[in-house]
Amino acid sequence: MTVSAQSICPCGLPATYGRCCGRYHAGLAAPTPESLMRSRYSAYVLELTDYLNATWHPSTRPDDLGVSEDDAVKWQSLKVSFAAEQGDEGEVSFVARYKVGTVAYRLSEHSRFVREDGRWFYLDGEVI
């Protein structure tokens, strides 16, 4: 999937991709755990594996993200229900909806983030 800078951002906020997640995908550091979470969701939608790897903490990053252009997963929506940060640690709870073929699924996760050298990284998450 491709989007233009003027398209509505896939992350669900009422902003254009260029003014929302697109700027983080272009290299700007996400300022909060929630903004990183939203930009990572958009990266999954857009299959931006380099961004996903770069924003996943090296201590927990898998060798293979399991994302490919042939993947039948179609991300539908993201809803963030909780976001907090304290110092260099953050948490975000969310529900992401997606389809594989005609079957709908829902992923609920409570994610942990860490900030190092001024950049937030996804650390890990617990599926709930």
The first five atom37 places (N, CA, C, CB, O) and aatype in JSON, in Angstrom:
{
  "aatype": [12, 16, 19, 15, 0, 5, 15, 9, 4, 14, 4, 7, 10, 14, 0, 16, 18, 7, 1, 4, 4, 7, 1, 18, 8, 0, 7, 10, 0, 0, 14, 16, 14, 6, 15, 10, 12, 1, 15, 1, 18, 15, 0, 18, 19, 10, 6, 10, 16, 3, 18, 10, 2, 0, 16, 17, 8, 14, 15, 16, 1, 14, 3, 3, 10, 7, 19, 15, 6, 3, 3, 0, 19, 11, 17, 5, 15, 10, 11, 19, 15, 13, 0, 0, 6, 5, 7, 3, 6, 7, 6, 19, 15, 13, 19, 0, 1, 18, 11, 19, 7, 16, 19, 0, 18, 1, 10, 15, 6, 8, 15, 1, 13, 19, 1, 6, 3, 7, 1, 17, 13, 18, 10, 3, 7, 6, 19, 9],
  "atom_mask": [
    [1, 1, 1, 1, 1],
    [1, 1, 1, 1, 1],
    [1, 1, 1, 1, 1],
    [1, 1, 1, 1, 1],
    [1, 1, 1, 1, 1],
    [1, 1, 1, 1, 1],
    [1, 1, 1, 1, 1],
    [1, 1, 1, 1, 1],
    [1, 1, 1, 1, 1],
    [1, 1, 1, 1, 1],
    [1, 1, 1, 1, 1],
    [1, 1, 1, 0, 1],
    [1, 1, 1, 1, 1],
    [1, 1, 1, 1, 1],
    [1, 1, 1, 1, 1],
    [1, 1, 1, 1, 1],
    [1, 1, 1, 1, 1],
    [1, 1, 1, 0, 1],
    [1, 1, 1, 1, 1],
    [1, 1, 1, 1, 1],
    [1, 1, 1, 1, 1],
    [1, 1, 1, 0, 1],
    [1, 1, 1, 1, 1],
    [1, 1, 1, 1, 1],
    [1, 1, 1, 1, 1],
    [1, 1, 1, 1, 1],
    [1, 1, 1, 0, 1],
    [1, 1, 1, 1, 1],
    [1, 1, 1, 1, 1],
    [1, 1, 1, 1, 1],
    [1, 1, 1, 1, 1],
    [1, 1, 1, 1, 1],
    [1, 1, 1, 1, 1],
    [1, 1, 1, 1, 1],
    [1, 1, 1, 1, 1],
    [1, 1, 1, 1, 1],
    [1, 1, 1, 1, 1],
    [1, 1, 1, 1, 1],
    [1, 1, 1, 1, 1],
    [1, 1, 1, 1, 1],
    [1, 1, 1, 1, 1],
    [1, 1, 1, 1, 1],
    [1, 1, 1, 1, 1],
    [1, 1, 1, 1, 1],
    [1, 1, 1, 1, 1],
    [1, 1, 1, 1, 1],
    [1, 1, 1, 1, 1],
    [1, 1, 1, 1, 1],
    [1, 1, 1, 1, 1],
    [1, 1, 1, 1, 1],
    [1, 1, 1, 1, 1],
    [1, 1, 1, 1, 1],
    [1, 1, 1, 1, 1],
    [1, 1, 1, 1, 1],
    [1, 1, 1, 1, 1],
    [1, 1, 1, 1, 1],
    [1, 1, 1, 1, 1],
    [1, 1, 1, 1, 1],
    [1, 1, 1, 1, 1],
    [1, 1, 1, 1, 1],
    [1, 1, 1, 1, 1],
    [1, 1, 1, 1, 1],
    [1, 1, 1, 1, 1],
    [1, 1, 1, 1, 1],
    [1, 1, 1, 1, 1],
    [1, 1, 1, 0, 1],
    [1, 1, 1, 1, 1],
    [1, 1, 1, 1, 1],
    [1, 1, 1, 1, 1],
    [1, 1, 1, 1, 1],
    [1, 1, 1, 1, 1],
    [1, 1, 1, 1, 1],
    [1, 1, 1, 1, 1],
    [1, 1, 1, 1, 1],
    [1, 1, 1, 1, 1],
    [1, 1, 1, 1, 1],
    [1, 1, 1, 1, 1],
    [1, 1, 1, 1, 1],
    [1, 1, 1, 1, 1],
    [1, 1, 1, 1, 1],
    [1, 1, 1, 1, 1],
    [1, 1, 1, 1, 1],
    [1, 1, 1, 1, 1],
    [1, 1, 1, 1, 1],
    [1, 1, 1, 1, 1],
    [1, 1, 1, 1, 1],
    [1, 1, 1, 0, 1],
    [1, 1, 1, 1, 1],
    [1, 1, 1, 1, 1],
    [1, 1, 1, 0, 1],
    [1, 1, 1, 1, 1],
    [1, 1, 1, 1, 1],
    [1, 1, 1, 1, 1],
    [1, 1, 1, 1, 1],
    [1, 1, 1, 1, 1],
    [1, 1, 1, 1, 1],
    [1, 1, 1, 1, 1],
    [1, 1, 1, 1, 1],
    [1, 1, 1, 1, 1],
    [1, 1, 1, 1, 1],
    [1, 1, 1, 0, 1],
    [1, 1, 1, 1, 1],
    [1, 1, 1, 1, 1],
    [1, 1, 1, 1, 1],
    [1, 1, 1, 1, 1],
    [1, 1, 1, 1, 1],
    [1, 1, 1, 1, 1],
    [1, 1, 1, 1, 1],
    [1, 1, 1, 1, 1],
    [1, 1, 1, 1, 1],
    [1, 1, 1, 1, 1],
    [1, 1, 1, 1, 1],
    [1, 1, 1, 1, 1],
    [1, 1, 1, 1, 1],
    [1, 1, 1, 1, 1],
    [1, 1, 1, 1, 1],
    [1, 1, 1, 1, 1],
    [1, 1, 1, 0, 1],
    [1, 1, 1, 1, 1],
    [1, 1, 1, 1, 1],
    [1, 1, 1, 1, 1],
    [1, 1, 1, 1, 1],
    [1, 1, 1, 1, 1],
    [1, 1, 1, 1, 1],
    [1, 1, 1, 0, 1],
    [1, 1, 1, 1, 1],
    [1, 1, 1, 1, 1],
    [1, 1, 1, 1, 1]
  ],
  "atom_positions": [
    [[0.85, -1.18, 0.0], [0.0, 0.0, 0.0], [0.89, 1.24, 0.0], [-0.96, 0.0, 1.22], [1.94, 1.26, 0.64]],
    [[0.47, 2.24, -0.71], [1.18, 3.52, -0.71], [0.2, 4.62, -0.33], [1.83, 3.81, -2.09], [-1.0, 4.52, -0.57]],
    [[0.74, 5.66, 0.26], [-0.06, 6.83, 0.6], [0.73, 8.07, 0.2], [-0.43, 6.86, 2.11], [1.96, 8.04, 0.13]],
    [[0.03, 9.16, -0.05], [0.7, 10.42, -0.34], [0.76, 11.24, 0.95], [-0.04, 11.21, -1.47], [0.11, 10.9, 1.94]],
    [[1.54, 12.29, 0.93], [1.65, 13.16, 2.09], [0.31, 13.77, 2.47], [2.66, 14.26, 1.83], [0.1, 14.13, 3.63]],
    [[-0.61, 13.91, 1.5], [-1.92, 14.51, 1.74], [-2.98, 13.49, 2.14], [-2.37, 15.25, 0.52], [-4.09, 13.87, 2.51]],
    [[-2.67, 12.21, 2.07], [-3.63, 11.16, 2.47], [-3.86, 11.21, 3.98], [-3.11, 9.76, 2.05], [-3.0, 11.68, 4.72]],
    [[-5.0, 10.73, 4.41], [-5.25, 10.6, 5.85], [-4.29, 9.56, 6.4], [-6.75, 10.21, 6.15], [-4.1, 8.51, 5.78]],
    [[-3.7, 9.84, 7.53], [-2.7, 8.94, 8.11], [-3.34, 7.61, 8.52], [-2.02, 9.59, 9.32], [-4.44, 7.6, 9.08]],
    [[-2.69, 6.49, 8.24], [-3.23, 5.18, 8.62], [-3.38, 4.98, 10.13], [-2.36, 4.1, 8.07], [-4.13, 4.11, 10.56]],
    [[-2.67, 5.78, 10.94], [-2.67, 5.55, 12.39], [-3.98, 5.91, 13.07], [-1.57, 6.34, 13.02], [-4.17, 5.58, 14.24]],
    [[-4.88, 6.57, 12.37], [-6.18, 6.88, 12.95], [-6.35, 8.29, 13.47], [0.0, 0.0, 0.0], [-7.47, 8.68, 13.8]],
    [[-5.28, 9.05, 13.57], [-5.43, 10.44, 14.0], [-5.96, 11.27, 12.83], [-4.07, 11.01, 14.51], [-5.72, 10.94, 11.67]],
    [[-6.68, 12.35, 13.12], [-7.25, 13.18, 12.06], [-6.21, 14.15, 11.48], [-8.46, 13.97, 12.58], [-6.33, 15.37, 11.62]],
    [[-5.19, 13.58, 10.84], [-4.12, 14.38, 10.26], [-3.67, 13.72, 8.97], [-2.93, 14.56, 11.25], [-3.92, 12.53, 8.74]],
    [[-3.0, 14.48, 8.13], [-2.45, 13.9, 6.91], [-1.21, 13.09, 7.26], [-2.11, 15.0, 5.86], [-0.56, 13.32, 8.28]],
    [[-0.91, 12.13, 6.4], [0.27, 11.29, 6.6], [1.53, 12.13, 6.7], [0.4, 10.28, 5.44], [2.4, 11.86, 7.54]],
    [[1.65, 13.16, 5.87], [2.84, 14.02, 5.88], [3.04, 14.76, 7.19], [0.0, 0.0, 0.0], [4.18, 14.98, 7.61]],
    [[1.94, 15.15, 7.84], [2.04, 15.88, 9.11], [1.98, 14.97, 10.32], [0.93, 16.9, 9.2], [2.14, 15.42, 11.46]],
    [[1.77, 13.68, 10.07], [1.64, 12.72, 11.18], [2.79, 11.71, 11.08], [0.25, 11.98, 11.15], [3.95, 12.09, 11.26]],
    [[2.51, 10.48, 10.82], [3.53, 9.42, 10.83], [4.57, 9.55, 9.73], [2.87, 8.1, 10.72], [5.69, 9.07, 9.89]],
    [[4.22, 10.18, 8.63], [5.16, 10.33, 7.53], [6.45, 11.02, 7.92], [0.0, 0.0, 0.0], [7.52, 10.67, 7.43]],
    [[6.36, 11.99, 8.8], [7.57, 12.71, 9.22], [8.49, 11.82, 10.06], [7.2, 13.96, 10.02], [9.71, 11.98, 10.02]],
    [[7.91, 10.89, 10.81], [8.74, 9.96, 11.58], [9.35, 8.91, 10.64], [7.91, 9.26, 12.69], [10.5, 8.51, 10.82]],
    [[8.58, 8.48, 9.66], [9.12, 7.54, 8.68], [10.26, 8.18, 7.88], [8.0, 7.06, 7.72], [11.14, 7.49, 7.38]],
    [[10.23, 9.51, 7.76], [11.28, 10.24, 7.03], [12.51, 10.52, 7.88], [10.72, 11.54, 6.5], [13.51, 11.02, 7.37]],
    [[12.47, 10.19, 9.19], [13.66, 10.34, 10.01], [13.53, 11.15, 11.28], [0.0, 0.0, 0.0], [14.4, 11.08, 12.14]],
    [[12.45, 11.93, 11.44], [12.25, 12.68, 12.67], [11.97, 11.71, 13.81], [11.09, 13.71, 12.52], [11.21, 10.76, 13.64]],
    [[12.57, 11.93, 14.97], [12.35, 11.06, 16.12], [10.94, 11.28, 16.68], [13.41, 11.31, 17.22], [10.52, 12.42, 16.89]],
    [[10.22, 10.2, 16.91], [8.89, 10.29, 17.53], [9.06, 10.82, 18.96], [8.15, 8.88, 17.53], [9.89, 10.3, 19.71]],
    [[8.28, 11.84, 19.35], [8.49, 12.48, 20.65], [7.92, 11.73, 21.86], [7.9, 13.83, 20.61], [8.31, 12.02, 22.99]],
    [[7.01, 10.79, 21.64], [6.38, 10.08, 22.75], [6.23, 8.6, 22.39], [4.98, 10.7, 23.09], [6.3, 8.24, 21.22]],
    [[6.04, 7.75, 23.41], [5.77, 6.34, 23.1], [4.52, 6.16, 22.23], [5.6, 5.55, 24.39], [4.51, 5.31, 21.34]],
    [[3.48, 6.96, 22.47], [2.27, 6.83, 21.66], [2.53, 7.19, 20.2], [1.15, 7.71, 22.21], [2.07, 6.49, 19.3]],
    [[3.26, 8.26, 19.96], [3.55, 8.63, 18.57], [4.42, 7.57, 17.89], [4.25, 10.01, 18.5], [4.26, 7.32, 16.7]],
    [[5.33, 6.94, 18.64], [6.11, 5.85, 18.05], [5.21, 4.66, 17.76], [7.26, 5.44, 18.99], [5.32, 4.04, 16.7]],
    [[4.32, 4.34, 18.69], [3.4, 3.21, 18.47], [2.56, 3.44, 17.23], [2.48, 3.01, 19.69], [2.42, 2.54, 16.4]],
    [[2.0, 4.64, 17.09], [1.17, 4.95, 15.92], [1.99, 4.89, 14.63], [0.54, 6.35, 16.08], [1.52, 4.39, 13.6]],
    [[3.22, 5.4, 14.68], [4.05, 5.37, 13.47], [4.46, 3.94, 13.12], [5.31, 6.25, 13.66], [4.63, 3.62, 11.95]],
    [[4.62, 3.08, 14.11], [4.93, 1.68, 13.84], [3.71, 0.97, 13.24], [5.38, 0.97, 15.14], [3.86, 0.15, 12.33]],
    [[2.52, 1.28, 13.74], [1.32, 0.71, 13.12], [1.25, 1.12, 11.65], [0.04, 1.18, 13.88], [1.03, 0.28, 10.78]],
    [[1.45, 2.41, 11.38], [1.43, 2.89, 10.0], [2.51, 2.21, 9.17], [1.61, 4.42, 9.95], [2.3, 1.93, 7.98]],
    [[3.65, 1.94, 9.77], [4.73, 1.24, 9.05], [4.31, -0.18, 8.71], [6.02, 1.22, 9.9], [4.67, -0.69, 7.65]],
    [[3.56, -0.84, 9.59], [3.04, -2.16, 9.25], [2.06, -2.06, 8.08], [2.34, -2.81, 10.47], [2.11, -2.88, 7.15]],
    [[1.18, -1.07, 8.12], [0.22, -0.87, 7.03], [0.96, -0.68, 5.7], [-0.7, 0.35, 7.32], [0.56, -1.22, 4.68]],
    [[2.03, 0.11, 5.74], [2.77, 0.48, 4.53], [3.94, -0.47, 4.23], [3.29, 1.89, 4.65], [4.67, -0.28, 3.26]],
    [[4.11, -1.48, 5.07], [5.18, -2.48, 4.9], [6.56, -1.85, 4.89], [4.96, -3.27, 3.62], [7.4, -2.19, 4.05]],
    [[6.8, -0.94, 5.82], [8.09, -0.24, 5.94], [8.97, -1.0, 6.94], [7.89, 1.24, 6.4], [9.14, -0.57, 8.08]],
    [[9.52, -2.11, 6.5], [10.27, -2.97, 7.41], [11.54, -2.31, 7.93], [10.63, -4.27, 6.7], [11.95, -2.59, 9.06]],
    [[12.17, -1.45, 7.15], [13.37, -0.77, 7.65], [13.03, 0.09, 8.86], [14.01, 0.1, 6.54], [13.79, 0.14, 9.83]],
    [[11.89, 0.78, 8.81], [11.47, 1.61, 9.93], [11.13, 0.75, 11.15], [10.25, 2.47, 9.54], [11.5, 1.08, 12.27]],
    [[10.44, -0.35, 10.91], [10.09, -1.25, 12.01], [11.34, -1.78, 12.69], [9.22, -2.42, 11.5], [11.41, -1.83, 13.92]],
    [[12.32, -2.18, 11.91], [13.59, -2.66, 12.49], [14.31, -1.55, 13.25], [14.49, -3.22, 11.39], [14.83, -1.78, 14.34]],
    [[14.35, -0.36, 12.67], [15.08, 0.76, 13.29], [14.45, 1.22, 14.6], [15.16, 1.92, 12.33], [15.14, 1.77, 15.45]],
    [[13.14, 1.0, 14.77], [12.46, 1.48, 15.97], [12.2, 0.36, 16.98], [11.15, 2.13, 15.59], [11.55, 0.59, 18.0]],
    [[12.69, -0.83, 16.7], [12.57, -1.97, 17.63], [13.89, -2.07, 18.38], [12.24, -3.34, 16.86], [14.94, -2.13, 17.75]],
    [[13.85, -2.08, 19.69], [15.08, -2.1, 20.48], [15.92, -3.32, 20.1], [14.76, -2.12, 21.99], [15.4, -4.43, 20.0]],
    [[17.23, -3.12, 19.87], [18.08, -4.24, 19.43], [18.09, -5.44, 20.38], [19.49, -3.74, 19.26], [18.34, -6.56, 19.94]],
    [[17.83, -5.22, 21.66], [17.87, -6.32, 22.63], [16.7, -7.29, 22.48], [17.89, -5.78, 24.03], [16.77, -8.42, 22.97]],
    [[15.63, -6.86, 21.82], [14.44, -7.71, 21.68], [13.99, -7.88, 20.23], [13.3, -7.14, 22.5], [13.03, -8.6, 19.96]],
    [[14.66, -7.22, 19.31], [14.26, -7.26, 17.9], [14.49, -8.66, 17.3], [15.05, -6.2, 17.08], [15.58, -9.21, 17.42]],
    [[13.45, -9.22, 16.67], [13.61, -10.54, 16.03], [14.4, -10.42, 14.74], [12.24, -11.18, 15.75], [14.51, -9.33, 14.17]],
    [[14.94, -11.52, 14.28], [15.68, -11.54, 13.02], [14.74, -11.33, 11.83], [16.43, -12.87, 12.86], [15.12, -10.71, 10.83]],
    [[13.52, -11.83, 11.95], [12.55, -11.72, 10.86], [11.24, -11.19, 11.41], [12.33, -13.1, 10.16], [10.66, -11.78, 12.33]],
    [[10.77, -10.08, 10.87], [9.52, -9.48, 11.33], [8.29, -10.18, 10.78], [9.47, -8.03, 10.95], [7.18, -9.96, 11.28]],
    [[8.46, -11.01, 9.78], [7.32, -11.7, 9.2], [6.44, -10.81, 8.35], [0.0, 0.0, 0.0], [5.27, -11.11, 8.15]],
    [[7.0, -9.71, 7.83], [6.25, -8.79, 6.98], [6.77, -8.94, 5.57], [6.37, -7.31, 7.48], [7.98, -8.87, 5.34]],
    [[5.87, -9.15, 4.63], [6.27, -9.22, 3.22], [5.17, -8.62, 2.36], [6.56, -10.67, 2.79], [4.03, -8.5, 2.79]],
    [[5.54, -8.24, 1.15], [4.55, -7.66, 0.24], [3.5, -8.68, -0.18], [5.25, -7.1, -0.99], [2.41, -8.31, -0.61]],
    [[3.83, -9.96, -0.07], [2.88, -11.01, -0.44], [1.93, -11.34, 0.71], [3.63, -12.26, -0.86], [1.02, -12.15, 0.55]],
    [[2.14, -10.72, 1.83], [1.34, -11.02, 3.01], [-0.12, -10.65, 2.78], [1.89, -10.29, 4.22], [-0.43, -9.6, 2.22]],
    [[-1.0, -11.52, 3.21], [-2.43, -11.3, 3.01], [-3.05, -10.43, 4.1], [-3.14, -12.63, 2.96], [-4.25, -10.17, 4.06]],
    [[-2.26, -9.98, 5.07], [-2.78, -9.15, 6.16], [-3.1, -7.75, 5.65], [-1.76, -9.08, 7.34], [-2.27, -7.11, 5.01]],
    [[-4.31, -7.31, 5.93], [-4.74, -5.95, 5.58], [-5.16, -5.26, 6.87], [-5.92, -5.96, 4.53], [-6.2, -5.57, 7.45]],
    [[-4.34, -4.33, 7.31], [-4.62, -3.61, 8.56], [-5.81, -2.68, 8.35], [-3.38, -2.82, 9.04], [-5.89, -1.98, 7.35]],
    [[-6.74, -2.68, 9.32], [-7.99, -1.94, 9.2], [-8.04, -0.69, 10.07], [-9.13, -2.84, 9.55], [-8.46, 0.37, 9.6]],
    [[-7.62, -0.81, 11.34], [-7.74, 0.35, 12.23], [-6.89, 0.16, 13.48], [-9.2, 0.58, 12.63], [-6.48, -0.95, 13.82]],
    [[-6.64, 1.27, 14.14], [-5.88, 1.29, 15.4], [-6.63, 2.15, 16.4], [-4.43, 1.82, 15.19], [-7.08, 3.25, 16.08]],
    [[-6.76, 1.64, 17.62], [-7.34, 2.43, 18.71], [-6.41, 2.32, 19.92], [-8.79, 1.94, 19.06], [-6.18, 1.23, 20.44]],
    [[-5.9, 3.45, 20.36], [-5.03, 3.51, 21.53], [-5.92, 3.79, 22.73], [-3.91, 4.6, 21.38], [-6.66, 4.77, 22.75]],
    [[-5.84, 2.93, 23.75], [-6.68, 3.1, 24.93], [-5.92, 3.65, 26.13], [-7.3, 1.78, 25.3], [-6.53, 4.15, 27.08]],
    [[-4.59, 3.57, 26.11], [-3.78, 4.04, 27.23], [-2.38, 4.35, 26.73], [-3.74, 2.99, 28.39], [-1.82, 3.59, 25.94]],
    [[-1.82, 5.47, 27.18], [-0.44, 5.82, 26.86], [0.13, 6.61, 28.02], [-0.34, 6.62, 25.53], [-0.51, 7.53, 28.53]],
    [[1.34, 6.26, 28.43], [1.99, 6.96, 29.54], [3.49, 6.86, 29.38], [1.54, 6.38, 30.91], [4.02, 5.93, 28.77]],
    [[4.17, 7.84, 29.95], [5.63, 7.77, 30.0], [6.1, 8.33, 31.33], [6.26, 8.55, 28.81], [5.5, 9.25, 31.89]],
    [[7.18, 7.75, 31.81], [7.81, 8.22, 33.04], [9.31, 8.12, 32.82], [7.34, 7.38, 34.31], [9.87, 7.03, 32.74]],
    [[9.94, 9.28, 32.73], [11.36, 9.3, 32.44], [11.63, 8.71, 31.06], [0.0, 0.0, 0.0], [11.08, 9.16, 30.06]],
    [[12.48, 7.69, 31.02], [12.85, 7.07, 29.76], [12.12, 5.75, 29.51], [14.33, 6.84, 29.73], [12.58, 4.92, 28.72]],
    [[11.0, 5.55, 30.18], [10.19, 4.35, 29.97], [8.76, 4.77, 29.63], [10.2, 3.43, 31.22], [8.26, 5.78, 30.13]],
    [[8.12, 3.98, 28.77], [6.75, 4.3, 28.37], [5.95, 3.04, 28.13], [0.0, 0.0, 0.0], [6.49, 1.95, 27.97]],
    [[4.63, 3.22, 28.13], [3.69, 2.12, 27.9], [2.56, 2.61, 27.0], [3.12, 1.57, 29.25], [2.16, 3.77, 27.06]],
    [[2.06, 1.71, 26.17], [0.91, 2.01, 25.32], [0.07, 0.74, 25.21], [1.37, 2.51, 23.9], [0.58, -0.34, 24.92]],
    [[-1.23, 0.88, 25.45], [-2.18, -0.22, 25.22], [-3.01, 0.15, 24.0], [-3.09, -0.48, 26.48], [-3.44, 1.29, 23.85]],
    [[-3.23, -0.84, 23.15], [-3.95, -0.56, 21.91], [-4.68, -1.81, 21.42], [-2.99, -0.05, 20.83], [-4.42, -2.93, 21.85]],
    [[-5.59, -1.56, 20.49], [-6.26, -2.62, 19.74], [-6.07, -2.3, 18.27], [-7.79, -2.75, 20.12], [-6.43, -1.21, 17.81]],
    [[-5.51, -3.25, 17.54], [-5.35, -3.12, 16.09], [-6.24, -4.16, 15.43], [-3.84, -3.3, 15.65], [-6.21, -5.34, 15.79]],
    [[-7.01, -3.73, 14.47], [-7.9, -4.64, 13.75], [-7.32, -4.88, 12.35], [-9.36, -4.07, 13.66], [-6.8, -3.96, 11.71]],
    [[-7.43, -6.13, 11.9], [-6.91, -6.48, 10.59], [-7.69, -7.64, 10.01], [-5.41, -6.82, 10.68], [-8.43, -8.33, 10.71]],
    [[-7.51, -7.86, 8.71], [-8.16, -8.97, 8.02], [-7.1, -9.8, 7.31], [-9.22, -8.45, 7.01], [-6.09, -9.28, 6.82]],
    [[-7.35, -11.08, 7.27], [-6.6, -12.0, 6.43], [-7.66, -12.63, 5.53], [-5.78, -13.09, 7.28], [-8.47, -13.43, 5.98]],
    [[-7.62, -12.26, 4.26], [-8.7, -12.66, 3.37], [-9.99, -11.99, 3.81], [0.0, 0.0, 0.0], [-10.06, -10.76, 3.9]],
    [[-11.02, -12.78, 4.1], [-12.3, -12.23, 4.55], [-12.5, -12.4, 6.05], [-13.44, -12.9, 3.81], [-13.56, -12.04, 6.57]],
    [[-11.5, -12.93, 6.75], [-11.63, -13.18, 8.19], [-11.04, -12.01, 8.97], [-10.92, -14.51, 8.58], [-9.89, -11.62, 8.75]],
    [[-11.82, -11.44, 9.87], [-11.4, -10.29, 10.68], [-10.77, -10.76, 11.99], [-12.6, -9.36, 10.96], [-11.22, -11.74, 12.6]],
    [[-9.73, -10.05, 12.42], [-9.02, -10.34, 13.67], [-8.82, -9.05, 14.44], [-7.66, -11.02, 13.4], [-8.99, -7.95, 13.92]],
    [[-8.46, -9.24, 15.69], [-8.21, -8.11, 16.57], [-6.99, -8.45, 17.41], [-9.45, -7.78, 17.46], [-6.93, -9.52, 18.01]],
    [[-6.02, -7.54, 17.47], [-4.82, -7.71, 18.27], [-4.86, -6.67, 19.39], [-3.52, -7.57, 17.41], [-4.83, -5.47, 19.12]],
    [[-4.93, -7.14, 20.64], [-4.88, -6.25, 21.8], [-3.52, -6.45, 22.45], [-6.05, -6.53, 22.81], [-3.13, -7.57, 22.76]],
    [[-2.81, -5.35, 22.67], [-1.47, -5.47, 23.23], [-1.19, -4.33, 24.19], [-0.42, -5.49, 22.12], [-1.66, -3.2, 24.01]],
    [[-0.41, -4.64, 25.23], [0.14, -3.63, 26.13], [1.64, -3.63, 25.86], [-0.2, -3.94, 27.67], [2.33, -4.6, 26.17]],
    [[2.13, -2.55, 25.28], [3.51, -2.47, 24.81], [4.37, -1.63, 25.75], [3.56, -1.9, 23.41], [3.89, -0.7, 26.41]],
    [[5.65, -1.98, 25.79], [6.62, -1.21, 26.58], [7.63, -0.57, 25.63], [7.34, -2.12, 27.63], [8.03, -1.16, 24.62]],
    [[8.03, 0.65, 25.98], [8.97, 1.43, 25.19], [10.08, 1.96, 26.08], [8.24, 2.58, 24.47], [9.9, 2.13, 27.29]],
    [[11.23, 2.21, 25.49], [12.36, 2.77, 26.22], [12.98, 3.87, 25.35], [13.41, 1.66, 26.58], [13.03, 3.76, 24.12]],
    [[13.46, 4.93, 26.02], [14.12, 6.02, 25.29], [15.63, 5.94, 25.54], [13.56, 7.41, 25.73], [16.09, 5.88, 26.68]],
    [[16.37, 5.95, 24.45], [17.83, 5.95, 24.52], [18.36, 7.01, 23.57], [18.42, 4.55, 24.18], [17.94, 7.07, 22.41]],
    [[19.27, 7.84, 24.06], [19.87, 8.89, 23.23], [18.81, 9.74, 22.55], [20.8, 8.28, 22.19], [18.97, 10.14, 21.39]],
    [[17.72, 10.02, 23.27], [16.67, 10.89, 22.76], [15.68, 10.25, 21.8], [0.0, 0.0, 0.0], [14.8, 10.94, 21.28]],
    [[15.8, 8.94, 21.55], [14.88, 8.25, 20.62], [14.14, 7.15, 21.37], [15.65, 7.65, 19.41], [14.72, 6.42, 22.17]],
    [[12.84, 7.04, 21.08], [12.03, 5.98, 21.64], [12.17, 4.71, 20.8], [10.54, 6.4, 21.74], [12.29, 4.77, 19.58]],
    [[12.15, 3.56, 21.5], [12.19, 2.26, 20.85], [11.11, 1.37, 21.44], [13.59, 1.6, 21.01], [10.83, 1.41, 22.63]],
    [[10.51, 0.56, 20.58], [9.59, -0.5, 21.04], [10.45, -1.55, 21.7], [8.73, -1.11, 19.85], [11.44, -2.01, 21.12]],
    [[10.09, -1.93, 22.93], [10.85, -2.94, 23.66], [10.19, -4.31, 23.54], [10.98, -2.55, 25.14], [10.8, -5.26, 23.05]],
    [[8.94, -4.38, 23.99], [8.19, -5.63, 23.88], [6.74, -5.37, 24.2], [8.78, -6.71, 24.82], [6.35, -4.25, 24.56]],
    [[5.92, -6.41, 24.07], [4.51, -6.25, 24.33], [3.89, -7.53, 24.83], [0.0, 0.0, 0.0], [4.35, -8.64, 24.54]],
    [[2.83, -7.36, 25.59], [2.07, -8.5, 26.1], [0.71, -8.49, 25.43], [1.92, -8.44, 27.67], [-0.05, -7.52, 25.54]],
    [[0.41, -9.57, 24.73], [-0.9, -9.69, 24.09], [-1.94, -9.9, 25.17], [-0.93, -10.86, 23.04], [-1.79, -10.77, 26.03]],
    [[-3.01, -9.09, 25.12], [-4.05, -9.19, 26.16], [-5.41, -9.51, 25.54], [-4.13, -7.88, 26.98], [-6.4, -9.63, 26.26]]
  ]
}
